[in-house]
Amino acid sequence: MRSGTADTTDYDALRRAFDKSPFAAFLGMKLLDLARGYAKVSLVMDAKYLNWDQRVHGGLVSSLIDQAFGCALNTLDRNYVAVQLSISFMSTLRGDETIVAEGRVVHAGMSLGVAEMTVKNTQGKTIATATGTALGMAK
């Protein structure tokens, strides 16, 4: 993230665009907070997200992580596209909860951006952590 330059990002426009993206809307993801290099995204659990064992499917948690990752990086001066995502699942969910993913940019270069994400439930229990790398492209 560049220091010394004025931030002219229209966060309201980005917020609307992120929330209206087809996949986010399909899953019901909602952006709770957005700032330069930071995003907080929530998702209310539903029975349709359960796997065969009546637990929330890991792919859903991965999707929420990816949304926080992309939203955080794409508040910056470049467009970023994910090239790597590493997720560690710490706990499982059974449903009827809201989960929240936070993404924080830790490096924003001309060619690569790196962010760290954490997913927690409403009680503050860590569900998953992740690190992602993205390719930076000119806007």
Backbone hydrogen bonds, N-H to C=O, Kabsch-Sander energy under -0.5 kcal/mol:
donor,donor_aa,acceptor,acceptor_aa,energy
8,T,6,A,-0.8
11,Y,9,T,-1.3
14,L,10,D,-2.1
15,R,11,Y,-2.8
16,R,12,D,-2.2
17,A,13,A,-2.4
18,F,14,L,-3.1
19,D,15,R,-2.4
20,K,16,R,-1.9
21,S,17,A,-0.7
21,S,18,F,-0.7
25,A,21,S,-2.7
26,F,22,P,-2.4
27,L,23,F,-2.1
28,G,24,A,-1.5
29,M,24,A,-2.3
30,K,42,S,-2.2
32,L,30,K,-0.5
32,L,40,K,-3.3
33,D,40,K,-1.5
35,A,38,Y,-2.2
37,G,72,A,-0.7
38,Y,35,A,-2.4
39,A,103,G,-1.9
40,K,33,D,-2.4
41,V,101,A,-2.8
42,S,30,K,-3.2
43,L,99,I,-2.0
45,M,97,E,-3.6
49,Y,46,D,-2.2
50,L,47,A,-1.7
51,N,55,R,-3.2
54,Q,51,N,-1.8
56,V,93,L,-2.5
57,H,49,Y,-2.8
60,L,57,H,-1.3
61,V,57,H,-1.2
62,S,58,G,-2.5
63,S,59,G,-2.0
64,L,60,L,-2.1
65,I,61,V,-2.3
66,D,62,S,-2.5
67,Q,63,S,-2.0
68,A,64,L,-2.2
69,F,65,I,-2.5
70,G,66,D,-2.8
71,C,67,Q,-2.6
72,A,68,A,-2.3
73,L,69,F,-2.2
74,N,70,G,-2.3
75,T,72,A,-1.2
76,L,73,L,-1.7
79,N,137,M,-2.9
81,V,135,L,-2.0
83,V,133,T,-2.9
84,Q,133,T,-1.8
86,S,131,T,-2.9
87,I,85,L,-0.5
88,S,129,T,-3.0
89,F,87,I,-0.5
90,M,88,S,-0.5
90,M,127,I,-2.8
91,S,127,I,-1.8
99,I,43,L,-2.6
100,V,120,K,-2.7
101,A,41,V,-3.1
102,E,118,T,-2.5
103,G,39,A,-2.9
104,R,116,E,-2.5
105,V,37,G,-2.5
106,V,114,V,-2.9
107,H,114,V,-1.8
109,G,112,L,-3.1
113,G,134,A,-2.4
114,V,107,H,-2.8
115,A,132,G,-2.2
116,E,104,R,-2.6
117,M,130,A,-2.6
118,T,102,E,-1.9
119,V,128,A,-2.9
120,K,100,V,-2.5
121,N,125,K,-1.9
122,T,98,T,-0.5
124,G,121,N,-1.9
127,I,119,V,-3.2
128,A,119,V,-1.4
129,T,88,S,-2.2
130,A,117,M,-2.5
131,T,86,S,-2.1
132,G,115,A,-2.5
133,T,84,Q,-2.3
134,A,113,G,-2.9
135,L,81,V,-3.1
136,G,111,S,-2.4
137,M,79,N,-3.0
